[in-house]
Every structure is written in C-alpha cells, then in structure tokens.
Amino acid sequence: MNLLEAQQEIEETKVALEIKVIERTKELKDLSNNLDNQVREKTKKLQEKVEELERFNKLVIGRELKMLELK
C-alpha cells in the first residue's frame, strides 16, 4: 500500500466516523427530548395529584372544623 492509498483510506474512515457521530448525536438528542417530554408529563400528573390532595385536605379540615363548632 502506498502513501496515497493510505491517505485515501484514512479519509474514507474519517468520513464514515463523522457520519456515525452525526447519527449518534441525533439519536442522543432525540432520546433527550423524549426524556424531557416524559419528565414534563410526569411532573404535570404529579402536580394534578398534589392539587387533588390539597382540595381533599381542605374539605376534610373544613368538615372537622364544622363538627367542632357543632359540639
């Protein structure tokens, strides 16, 4: 193998690696976006549950206070 062939092979390998890096970077960005969306959705659901529990807590406390007034 002469020097020119070696340089050409190195260049081809470099291009192939650059393509793989680009593809992997895109894949990682997609995974990151997917995870971000999952976190947002789970956070939203948790916030809804917290609000539901807070409403329930206020209802129960209000009921208990009325019962105390009646006694």
C-alpha positions, 0 to 999 in steps of 0.5 A: 500500500502506498502513501496515497492509498493510505491517505485515501483510506484514512479519509474514507474512515474519517468520513464514515466516523463523522457520519456515525457521530452525526447519527449518534448525536441525533439519536442522543438528542432525540432520546433527550427530548423524549426524556424531557417530554416524559419528565414534563408529563410526569411532573404535570400528573404529579402536580394534578395529584398534589392539587387533588390532595390539597382540595381533599385536605381542605374539605376534610379540615373544613368538615372537622372544623364544622363538627367542632363548632357543632359540639 
